[in-house]
């Protein structure tokens, strides 16, 4: 219980950014902004980080982006998690499909399964190393936007309040976001009228290398995610919800989990020693705009969707990677604020829309009922996944290396449609070179086949925006200008330094 209210002394120094919410998205946002030199405060109303496993999937593209943060950061995640290369789909007791992530063109040819409490621990420890600690039991009560700042009212556990000025406010405070509510933004979408169970239990009877196993059964779906040793995450649908979308089944018992394993999985599966038993319903919602003035939304505050594909936390973390370098450049006065900041919502809203559609379709396919419909689904899936190009495409989509911004307002192309990657696509990531976007300054990278002196003047003129060294490519006729988050901004003829200069001048 809070004590009598008192007011903390107001400081005169304005902090660059207040981040509300210290989950994976907020922590990623804070770490990115701090390493780019912005002053940041991050607050969370909870007294400690989560002790639950919650979101457990980190995909290849997220690992690539985390690798930009600093030496050894990605290694911390890999050491705390479990590498898994295969996702298998079973139906009628037979394996009908397999997605092999080792075929993806990335240094991280696997999905990393890691508990969310570990993800938060690693990010929070790294943020502390950068000099910023999470301010816990601190809640945003209200805020007011002004011409050049956001005035925020903070309340503490002991009842004390503080009014502080920030240049920017970012709401990473989840599906019930205070920031979103205060902005008056509508969370458009719906709730699926099905109840689901989630169980972290120990399971015996699973042989072979660690794999994500999905079982399509006439009674419903069963998904098994390995978490190391004999511990697994079990997800299954358990029937219709109430008409108001509020679950009616409650948290499962171990016996109920075992019954689902018996019916939908292989007969050898035995569950024991439950760690966490819970239930949930699926919401598919997003806001129309991720920004209003000096206030931004990211992660579940902006979009929530089906857990099919494990895209949720990753999509939110990508919001952070997208916004951080843009805010950093604007704060340094190196570009025009409005076009760059407006691109955040345009790019990330389009990605969330695709994720909502894809995960929604995947959920509907998995929940398909009726013997004829299920038989047809299984037959078509077996045929489609029998094609190598389809398996490779699915691996690229799941790993999120296929995520891009094809319709971004930041894209420019001077022809050369035959040369890939196209503007808005992810630039290739090479293990032998440092990741684009590393360091304390968000710089663009210029990629061309050879440095014949054509780019020396441009690199000098835009030293604050361009890496000082040309990155090589194998295409001698084309050059690429790559953004600090690793996506192609400009494609032009090799040697066309003027196109590069015009692009950077227009930022």
TATAZI-V596224 format. One record per residue. N is the residue number from 1. RES is the residue in three letters. PSI is psi as a letter, one per 20 degrees, with the letter a starting at -180 (999 if undefined). Layout:
n-><N;N>
res-><RES;RES>
psi-><PSI;PSI>
This chain:
n-><1;2;3;4;5;6;7;8;9;10;11;12;13;14;15;16;17;18;19;20;21;22;23;24;25;26;27;28;29;30;31;32;33;34;35;36;37;38;39;40;41;42;43;44;45;46;47;48;49;50;51;52;53;54;55;56;57;58;59;60;61;62;63;64;65;66;67;68;69;70;71;72;73;74;75;76;77;78;79;80;81;82;83;84;85;86;87;88;89;90;91;92;93;94;95;96;97;98;99;100;101;102;103;104;105;106;107;108;109;110;111;112;113;114;115;116;117;118;119;120;121;122;123;124;125;126;127;128;129;130;131;132;133;134;135;136;137;138;139;140;141;142;143;144;145;146;147;148;149;150;151;152;153;154;155;156;157;158;159;160;161;162;163;164;165;166;167;168;169;170;171;172;173;174;175;176;177;178;179;180;181;182;183;184;185;186;187;188;189;190;191;192;193;194;195;196;197;198;199;200;201;202;203;204;205;206;207;208;209;210;211;212;213;214;215;216;217;218;219;220;221;222;223;224;225;226;227;228;229;230;231;232;233;234;235;236;237;238;239;240;241;242;243;244;245;246;247;248;249;250;251;252;253;254;255;256;257;258;259;260;261;262;263;264;265;266;267;268;269;270;271;272;273;274;275;276;277;278;279;280;281;282;283;284;285;286;287;288;289;290;291;292;293;294;295;296;297;298;299;300;301;302;303;304;305;306;307;308;309;310;311;312;313;314;315;316;317;318;319;320;321;322;323;324;325;326;327;328;329;330;331;332;333;334;335;336;337;338;339;340;341;342;343;344;345;346;347;348;349;350;351;352;353;354;355;356;357;358;359;360;361;362;363;364;365;366;367;368;369;370;371;372;373;374;375;376;377;378;379;380;381;382;383;384;385;386;387;388;389;390;391;392;393;394;395;396;397;398;399;400;401;402;403;404;405;406;407;408;409;410;411;412;413;414;415;416;417;418;419;420;421;422;423;424;425;426;427;428;429;430;431;432;433;434;435;436;437;438;439;440;441;442;443;444;445;446;447;448;449;450;451;452;453;454;455;456;457;458;459;460;461;462;463;464;465;466;467;468;469;470;471;472;473;474;475;476;477;478;479;480;481;482;483;484;485;486;487;488;489;490;491;492;493;494;495;496;497;498;499;500;501;502;503;504;505;506;507>
res-><UNK;UNK;UNK;UNK;UNK;UNK;UNK;UNK;UNK;UNK;UNK;UNK;UNK;UNK;UNK;UNK;UNK;UNK;UNK;UNK;UNK;UNK;UNK;UNK;UNK;UNK;UNK;UNK;UNK;UNK;UNK;UNK;UNK;UNK;UNK;UNK;UNK;UNK;UNK;UNK;UNK;UNK;UNK;UNK;UNK;UNK;UNK;UNK;UNK;UNK;UNK;UNK;UNK;UNK;UNK;UNK;UNK;UNK;UNK;UNK;UNK;UNK;UNK;UNK;UNK;UNK;UNK;UNK;UNK;UNK;UNK;UNK;UNK;UNK;UNK;UNK;UNK;UNK;UNK;UNK;UNK;UNK;UNK;UNK;UNK;UNK;UNK;UNK;UNK;UNK;UNK;UNK;UNK;UNK;UNK;UNK;UNK;UNK;UNK;UNK;UNK;UNK;UNK;UNK;UNK;UNK;UNK;UNK;UNK;UNK;UNK;UNK;UNK;UNK;UNK;UNK;UNK;UNK;UNK;UNK;UNK;UNK;UNK;UNK;UNK;UNK;UNK;UNK;UNK;UNK;UNK;UNK;UNK;UNK;UNK;UNK;UNK;UNK;UNK;UNK;UNK;UNK;UNK;UNK;UNK;UNK;UNK;UNK;UNK;UNK;UNK;UNK;UNK;UNK;UNK;UNK;UNK;UNK;UNK;UNK;UNK;UNK;UNK;UNK;UNK;UNK;UNK;UNK;UNK;UNK;UNK;UNK;UNK;UNK;UNK;UNK;UNK;UNK;UNK;UNK;UNK;UNK;UNK;UNK;UNK;UNK;UNK;UNK;UNK;UNK;UNK;UNK;UNK;UNK;UNK;UNK;UNK;UNK;UNK;UNK;UNK;UNK;UNK;UNK;UNK;UNK;UNK;UNK;UNK;UNK;UNK;UNK;UNK;UNK;UNK;UNK;UNK;UNK;UNK;UNK;UNK;UNK;UNK;UNK;UNK;UNK;UNK;UNK;UNK;UNK;UNK;UNK;UNK;UNK;UNK;UNK;UNK;UNK;UNK;UNK;UNK;UNK;UNK;UNK;UNK;UNK;UNK;UNK;UNK;UNK;UNK;UNK;UNK;UNK;UNK;UNK;UNK;UNK;UNK;UNK;UNK;UNK;UNK;UNK;UNK;UNK;UNK;UNK;UNK;UNK;UNK;UNK;UNK;UNK;UNK;UNK;UNK;UNK;UNK;UNK;UNK;UNK;UNK;UNK;UNK;UNK;UNK;UNK;UNK;UNK;UNK;UNK;UNK;UNK;UNK;UNK;UNK;UNK;UNK;UNK;UNK;UNK;UNK;UNK;UNK;UNK;UNK;UNK;UNK;UNK;UNK;UNK;UNK;UNK;UNK;UNK;UNK;UNK;UNK;UNK;UNK;UNK;UNK;UNK;UNK;UNK;UNK;UNK;UNK;UNK;UNK;UNK;UNK;UNK;UNK;UNK;UNK;UNK;UNK;UNK;UNK;UNK;UNK;UNK;UNK;UNK;UNK;UNK;UNK;UNK;UNK;UNK;UNK;UNK;UNK;UNK;UNK;UNK;UNK;UNK;UNK;UNK;UNK;UNK;UNK;UNK;UNK;UNK;UNK;UNK;UNK;UNK;UNK;UNK;UNK;UNK;UNK;UNK;UNK;UNK;UNK;UNK;UNK;UNK;UNK;UNK;UNK;UNK;UNK;UNK;UNK;UNK;UNK;UNK;UNK;UNK;UNK;UNK;UNK;UNK;UNK;UNK;UNK;UNK;UNK;UNK;UNK;UNK;UNK;UNK;UNK;UNK;UNK;UNK;UNK;UNK;UNK;UNK;UNK;UNK;UNK;UNK;UNK;UNK;UNK;UNK;UNK;UNK;UNK;UNK;UNK;UNK;UNK;UNK;UNK;UNK;UNK;UNK;UNK;UNK;UNK;UNK;UNK;UNK;UNK;UNK;UNK;UNK;UNK;UNK;UNK;UNK;UNK;UNK;UNK;UNK;UNK;UNK;UNK;UNK;UNK;UNK;UNK;UNK;UNK;UNK;UNK;UNK;UNK;UNK;UNK;UNK;UNK;UNK;UNK;UNK;UNK;UNK;UNK;UNK;UNK;UNK;UNK;UNK;UNK;UNK;UNK;UNK;UNK;UNK;UNK;UNK;UNK;UNK;UNK;UNK;UNK;UNK;UNK;UNK;UNK;UNK;UNK;UNK;UNK;UNK;UNK>
psi-><p;q;a;q;q;q;p;q;p;p;q;h;p;p;q;g;p;p;p;o;p;l;a;h;g;g;g;g;g;g;g;g;g;g;h;j;j;q;p;p;p;p;q;p;i;q;h;r;r;q;j;q;h;c;p;j;p;o;r;g;h;h;h;g;h;h;i;h;h;r;p;i;g;h;h;g;g;h;h;i;a;p;p;p;h;q;p;q;p;q;p;k;j;q;p;i;q;p;p;o;i;i;i;q;n;q;i;n;l;r;p;o;o;p;q;h;h;g;g;h;g;g;h;h;g;g;h;h;h;i;j;p;q;p;o;r;k;p;p;o;g;r;r;p;q;a;h;j;r;p;p;p;o;q;p;r;h;j;i;q;q;p;p;q;p;q;h;q;p;p;o;k;k;a;h;k;p;g;g;g;g;h;i;k;p;p;n;p;b;r;p;p;l;q;q;q;q;p;p;o;r;p;p;r;j;p;r;r;q;p;q;p;p;p;o;o;q;h;i;a;q;p;p;p;o;p;j;p;c;j;p;q;p;p;p;q;q;k;r;q;r;r;i;j;j;p;q;i;h;r;q;r;r;h;h;h;g;h;h;g;g;g;g;h;a;q;i;i;p;p;q;r;m;p;h;p;p;r;r;r;r;p;q;n;q;q;q;h;p;j;q;o;d;j;p;q;q;q;b;i;h;h;p;q;r;q;i;p;i;k;i;f;h;g;g;g;h;h;g;g;h;g;h;g;h;g;h;g;h;g;h;i;k;i;r;p;g;g;g;g;h;h;h;g;g;g;g;h;h;h;g;h;g;g;g;g;g;g;h;g;g;h;g;h;g;h;j;p;q;p;g;g;g;h;g;g;g;g;g;g;g;g;g;g;i;i;p;g;h;g;g;g;g;h;g;h;g;g;i;j;i;i;p;a;m;h;k;q;i;i;q;p;p;m;b;l;h;i;p;q;q;r;p;i;q;p;q;q;p;p;h;i;q;q;q;p;j;r;a;j;p;o;q;q;p;p;p;r;h;q;n;j;i;h;i;g;g;g;h;g;h;l;h;i;i;q;q;i;p;p;p;q;r;i;o;i;i;q;q;p;o;p;r;i;j;j;q;p;h;p;p;r;q;p;i;m;h;h;h;g;g;h;g;h;h;i;999>
